Amino acid sequence: MMKKRATRHSSTTTCIEPASPTDHKEKIVPEHKSPGPSQPKKTMAKTCLSDEAEPTQRVKKRARTENENEPPVRRAQTPPLMDTAIERARNVDKVLYGIYEIGAWYYSPYPSEFGAFLDRLYICEHCLNYTNKEAQLKIHKMTCKKRRLPGKVIYQDGTLKIYEVDGREQKLFCQNLCLMAKLFVDHKTLYYDTEGFKFYILTEQIKQSDIMVGYFSKEKLSYDNYNLACIMVLPTHQRKGYGRLLIELSYELSKKEGVVGSPEKPLSSLGALGYKSYWASTLVAFLSEFCGQLSISDISKKTCIHEEDIISTLTQLGLLTYSKKITLHTPAPHIDDHTGAGVVQTLSICITKDMLEKAIQTHRISLNRKLLPQGIRF
């Protein structure tokens, strides 16, 4: 187990000592629909016609036996569940969402009644209900009165809002959100079982309506202290800093709960880029203002970033290269024969201000925050 301790190197030096990492992931399978009664066969019909010869109880027993032998029936409106490790062909070409027409990236298990491939999928921007016909969407919008999302607003900055929505209380809305998100997230496995999650949904205000542009989900109870299960920003709203905004909020929630958080892994390619950027910015900003001795565990407690993520980020930035061995005299099991004092050999990593400045320039690290503290409402 490594530990990062910092010795006082100079007035412009921060020294840290390594600690040890840990690891885990959520796998959620679509909910099953209980098997319905099987259709009577021709032989069964003949039997039912001769009720006088065969008592009703025997007929019911035979029907029950046939039902028990049948395989479980999946949700009727979705394609059959397949191995999620197998990459499936994209089944939607374009998504019509409000004023946007968005090209889909990946497969999403929309109803099989829509066909094997959809040229256009129409989604209501207010409630996220979907259809494969434009006329049906127009009729729906005539009766859809929703102009804001369910749940409560926990962050606001001008026209931007973030809603906290309970997956148990708003099950249908969250299921629709997950189906839409799967069109843009490759390894997402949560579609229908939303009850154990909370959803933090980012919206933009367009014509007096709050329109969903991104979100992340979080387990209500995570034994591994995961602070994010899935994150998605619509392609039309990427490169606006919205992903970074949601990541910063997830760590603010961890600070509020008093735990060290980390996203579930593996991360998608876009998710990994967003998190590496956040970790680098947060750690460099923290170390730039610190001078003295501290460990990786100390940094983790201050920033709520997991120790494993801290070590990997500092390594990537080239900040764990300058080191020296130091001897600590502590009450340790190993006793020196001459002094009788506990002697511990450890590795000290020294990080100077010049090294931090070089990392900022080389990796183009921005120290600006997207989340405004005054906009938080919890």
CORGI-V623635 format. One record per residue. N is the residue number from 1. RES is the residue in three letters. OMEGA is omega in whole degrees, -180 to 180 (* if undefined). NEAR is the number of other C-alpha atoms within 8 Angstrom. Layout:
N:RES:OMEGA:NEAR
N:RES:OMEGA:NEAR
This chain:
1:MET:-178:4
2:MET:-175:7
3:LYS:-177:13
4:LYS:-178:16
5:ARG:-179:15
6:ALA:174:15
7:THR:-179:12
8:ARG:-175:11
9:HIS:175:10
10:SER:180:6
11:SER:-180:6
12:THR:-176:8
13:THR:173:13
14:THR:-180:18
15:CYS:-179:17
16:ILE:179:16
17:GLU:-176:15
18:PRO:173:14
19:ALA:-175:12
20:SER:180:9
21:PRO:174:7
22:THR:-178:5
23:ASP:170:3
24:HIS:173:5
25:LYS:-178:5
26:GLU:173:5
27:LYS:-176:6
28:ILE:-177:8
29:VAL:178:9
30:PRO:-178:9
31:GLU:-179:7
32:HIS:174:7
33:LYS:-177:8
34:SER:-177:7
35:PRO:179:7
36:GLY:-180:5
37:PRO:180:5
38:SER:179:6
39:GLN:180:4
40:PRO:179:6
41:LYS:-178:6
42:LYS:180:6
43:THR:178:6
44:MET:-180:8
45:ALA:179:9
46:LYS:180:8
47:THR:-178:10
48:CYS:179:8
49:LEU:-179:6
50:SER:-178:8
51:ASP:-178:9
52:GLU:-178:5
53:ALA:-176:5
54:GLU:-177:9
55:PRO:-178:8
56:THR:-178:7
57:GLN:180:6
58:ARG:178:8
59:VAL:180:11
60:LYS:-180:8
61:LYS:180:8
62:ARG:179:8
63:ALA:-180:8
64:ARG:179:8
65:THR:179:8
66:GLU:179:9
67:ASN:-178:9
68:GLU:-179:7
69:ASN:-179:6
70:GLU:177:6
71:PRO:180:5
72:PRO:-180:6
73:VAL:178:10
74:ARG:177:11
75:ARG:-172:10
76:ALA:-173:7
77:GLN:-180:8
78:THR:176:10
79:PRO:-180:10
80:PRO:-179:6
81:LEU:179:6
82:MET:179:5
83:ASP:-177:5
84:THR:178:7
85:ALA:180:4
86:ILE:179:6
87:GLU:-178:5
88:ARG:-176:6
89:ALA:178:6
90:ARG:-176:11
91:ASN:177:10
92:VAL:179:15
93:ASP:-177:12
94:LYS:175:12
95:VAL:175:14
96:LEU:-174:12
97:TYR:-177:11
98:GLY:179:7
99:ILE:-175:5
100:TYR:169:8
101:GLU:-170:8
102:ILE:175:10
103:GLY:179:7
104:ALA:-178:11
105:TRP:-171:8
106:TYR:177:14
107:TYR:172:12
108:SER:-173:11
109:PRO:173:8
110:TYR:-174:9
111:PRO:180:9
112:SER:177:10
113:GLU:179:5
114:PHE:-178:9
115:GLY:-177:7
116:ALA:-179:6
117:PHE:-179:9
118:LEU:173:12
119:ASP:-179:7
120:ARG:172:10
121:LEU:-175:14
122:TYR:-178:13
123:ILE:177:13
124:CYS:-177:12
125:GLU:-178:9
126:HIS:-176:12
127:CYS:178:9
128:LEU:171:10
129:ASN:-172:8
130:TYR:177:10
131:THR:177:10
132:ASN:-179:9
133:LYS:-179:8
134:GLU:-180:8
135:ALA:179:6
136:GLN:178:8
137:LEU:180:13
138:LYS:178:8
139:ILE:180:8
140:HIS:-177:8
141:LYS:178:9
142:MET:-178:6
143:THR:-179:6
144:CYS:-176:8
145:LYS:-175:5
146:LYS:177:7
147:ARG:174:8
148:ARG:-177:8
149:LEU:173:9
150:PRO:-180:7
151:GLY:-177:8
152:LYS:178:7
153:VAL:179:10
154:ILE:177:11
155:TYR:177:10
156:GLN:176:12
157:ASP:-177:8
158:GLY:-179:5
159:THR:179:7
160:LEU:175:10
161:LYS:172:14
162:ILE:179:12
163:TYR:170:16
164:GLU:-176:12
165:VAL:179:13
166:ASP:-178:12
167:GLY:178:13
168:ARG:-177:9
169:GLU:-178:7
170:GLN:-171:10
171:LYS:-177:11
172:LEU:180:6
173:PHE:-178:10
174:CYS:175:11
175:GLN:177:12
176:ASN:178:11
177:LEU:-179:9
178:CYS:178:11
179:LEU:179:12
180:MET:-180:9
181:ALA:-179:9
182:LYS:177:12
183:LEU:-176:13
184:PHE:178:12
185:VAL:-171:11
186:ASP:-170:9
187:HIS:180:6
188:LYS:-179:7
189:THR:-180:8
190:LEU:178:11
191:TYR:-169:11
192:TYR:-177:9
193:ASP:-174:11
194:THR:-170:12
195:GLU:-177:9
196:GLY:-174:10
197:PHE:167:12
198:LYS:-177:12
199:PHE:180:14
200:TYR:-166:11
201:ILE:178:13
202:LEU:-179:13
203:THR:169:13
204:GLU:178:11
205:GLN:179:10
206:ILE:179:7
207:LYS:176:4
208:GLN:178:6
209:SER:176:9
210:ASP:-175:13
211:ILE:180:11
212:MET:178:10
213:VAL:179:11
214:GLY:180:13
215:TYR:163:13
216:PHE:179:13
217:SER:-176:12
218:LYS:178:12
219:GLU:176:12
220:LYS:179:7
221:LEU:-180:5
222:SER:-179:7
223:TYR:178:5
224:ASP:179:5
225:ASN:174:9
226:TYR:180:13
227:ASN:178:14
228:LEU:179:13
229:ALA:-179:12
230:CYS:179:9
231:ILE:-180:11
232:MET:171:11
233:VAL:-179:11
234:LEU:-180:9
235:PRO:-179:7
236:THR:-177:6
237:HIS:176:9
238:GLN:-176:10
239:ARG:174:5
240:LYS:-178:5
241:GLY:-177:8
242:TYR:177:11
243:GLY:178:12
244:ARG:178:11
245:LEU:-180:10
246:LEU:178:11
247:ILE:179:11
248:GLU:179:11
249:LEU:-180:9
250:SER:179:10
251:TYR:174:12
252:GLU:176:8
253:LEU:177:9
254:SER:178:13
255:LYS:179:10
256:LYS:-180:7
257:GLU:179:6
258:GLY:-180:6
259:VAL:174:9
260:VAL:-174:12
261:GLY:177:12
262:SER:178:11
263:PRO:175:9
264:GLU:-178:13
265:LYS:9:6
266:PRO:177:4
267:LEU:172:9
268:SER:-178:9
269:SER:179:6
270:LEU:178:7
271:GLY:179:9
272:ALA:178:9
273:LEU:-179:8
274:GLY:-178:11
275:TYR:178:10
276:LYS:177:9
277:SER:-180:9
278:TYR:-179:11
279:TRP:-179:12
280:ALA:-179:12
281:SER:-177:11
282:THR:-177:10
283:LEU:179:10
284:VAL:178:11
285:ALA:-180:9
286:PHE:-177:8
287:LEU:180:9
288:SER:-178:9
289:GLU:-176:6
290:PHE:174:7
291:CYS:-178:11
292:GLY:-175:11
293:GLN:177:11
294:LEU:-179:13
295:SER:176:14
296:ILE:178:16
297:SER:178:10
298:ASP:179:8
299:ILE:-179:11
300:SER:-179:13
301:LYS:-179:9
302:LYS:-174:6
303:THR:-175:8
304:CYS:175:13
305:ILE:-177:14
306:HIS:-177:11
307:GLU:179:13
308:GLU:179:9
309:ASP:178:10
310:ILE:-178:13
311:ILE:-179:10
312:SER:-179:8
313:THR:179:11
314:LEU:176:11
315:THR:179:10
316:GLN:180:7
317:LEU:180:9
318:GLY:-177:8
319:LEU:180:12
320:LEU:-175:10
321:THR:-177:7
322:TYR:-176:8
323:SER:176:9
324:LYS:179:7
325:LYS:176:8
326:ILE:180:8
327:THR:179:8
328:LEU:176:9
329:HIS:-177:8
330:THR:176:8
331:PRO:-177:7
332:ALA:-180:9
333:PRO:-179:5
334:HIS:-176:7
335:ILE:178:9
336:ASP:-176:9
337:ASP:-175:5
338:HIS:-175:4
339:THR:-178:5
340:GLY:-179:7
341:ALA:175:10
342:GLY:-177:13
343:VAL:180:13
344:VAL:176:10
345:GLN:179:8
346:THR:-178:9
347:LEU:179:13
348:SER:178:16
349:ILE:-178:16
350:CYS:179:14
351:ILE:-178:13
352:THR:177:9
353:LYS:179:10
354:ASP:178:6
355:MET:178:9
356:LEU:179:12
357:GLU:179:8
358:LYS:179:8
359:ALA:179:13
360:ILE:-178:11
361:GLN:-177:8
362:THR:-176:6
363:HIS:178:7
364:ARG:-177:7
365:ILE:175:10
366:SER:-179:6
367:LEU:-179:8
368:ASN:177:4
369:ARG:177:5
370:LYS:-177:8
371:LEU:178:8
372:LEU:-179:8
373:PRO:-178:5
374:GLN:179:4
375:GLY:-178:9
376:ILE:-178:9
377:ARG:175:7
378:PHE:*:3
